[in-house]
Every structure is written in structure tokens, then in C-alpha cells.
Amino acid sequence: MSELTGGAQHHDDSMPSPSHGGGHGGPRGPRQGGGGNRSFADDLHSVTIHARQRTFYIDLKQSGNGKFLKISEKSRGGQKTTIMFDSEDLDKMIEALTEMKTRL
């Protein structure tokens, strides 16, 4: 798992990463999502970003329907929000974020 930090670094071990595994991919291979014996998707790669009052988790996952990205935000208050989109839409998301960056 990669980690990027912006602002104050804060890590809350009481909440596992959005992949529900708590562990990381890497040498042991991909994690299984969903918990228990049920598996919705395998984790391929994860990045954590610590930014001011929030932590963002970006996960690349693989399911029977293909690869997708899952982006979760956790505020210090513990509220969590998640979006998911197909990997084929990543270029569109990057293009939109790049456009927004030019407006800053």
C-alpha cells in the first residue's frame, strides 16, 4: 500500500481500510474483500492519503465483472463516504480533476 500525506498525519487503527481486510496486498498477495468466506472483489493496490481533517483510501479492485476503483473518505468524526467506478472511466475522472485543478 502506498501512502501520501498532506497536512497533519493521522492514522486511526480502529477502522480497517475500506477493503475490510486490515492487512495489505504486497508479498502475501491480494486481500479478499467482503469479510468472511464471501468474496466480492480482490484488492490489487491501495493508496492512503492523509489530508488535514480527513483520510482518503483509493483502492484498485478486481471482481468477476472486471477492475474498478473505490475511493473512500473518512473524516475525523468517523463518517465515511465511498464512490466506486469502473477502471475504464479512470481517464474521464482524471480529466475532470485536472480541469478542476486549473480553476483553483
N, C-alpha and C positions, 0 to 999 in steps of 0.2 A: 504494500500500500504506500502510495506517495502522500506526502503531507506538505501543504503550503500554508504559510502563516501571514496574516495581515492584521496589524494592530496587536492587542494583547492576546497572548496564547492562553487558551483554557481548554482542558480536556476533561470530560465527565465520564469516568469509567462506569458509572451506574447505568448508562444507557449504551447497549451494544450498537455497532454500526448498523445502518439500515438493512444490511444483508442478513440480520438476525443470527449471525454466527459468532460474533465476538472475536473470532480469530481472523487471520488474514490469509490470502492466497499465498503466492510465493512458493518456497521449496516444497511444501506439503501438497501443493496443487490447489485447484479452485475450491472455494467453500460451497456448500449447498445452502440455498435459501429456503425460507419457509418454516424451518424448525421441524423437529420430529423426523419421522421417516418420509413425510411428504416432501417432494422437491418440486418447486415451481421453476426455479432457474438457478444456474450455476454462476458464481461470481468469477469474472475474468480479470478484472482490475478495479482498484478503488483508489480514490484521491480524497483526502480530507483537507478542508480549508478552514482555518480559524480566523475569523474576522470580527473584530470588535465584540458585539454582544451576541453573535451567532456562530454556529458551526455548520458548515456545508459538507455534505457527503456526496460524491459523484461516483457512481458505480456503473461499470460496464458488465452486463449480464447476458447469459445465453439461455434461451428456453427452446422448447420444441418448435416455436414459431420463428426463431432467429435471434439475432442480437438486438439488445435495446439498452438505453441509458436510463438510469434512475438518479434523480437529483433530489436530495432531501435537505431541509433546513431545520435546525434545532435551535431555538432561542434559549437564552439562559433560564427563562421561566419554564422550560421543558416542553413548550409547544412545538410540534413537529408538522411540517408540511412537505409533501412529496409530489413530484411530477415524473412521469415516465414517457419516453418517446422512442420510436424505432431508430436504429442506428442509421438507416437511410435518410433520416431527416436531420442528422447532425450538421451537415453543411448549411442547411437553412437556418438552424439555430445559431451557428457561429456567425453567419452573415447578418442576422438580426442583431446579435450582441455587438458585433463590430460597428454596425450602423449606429446603435445607441451610444457606443463609446465616443463616436465623433460628435455627439450632441452634448457631451459633458462640458 
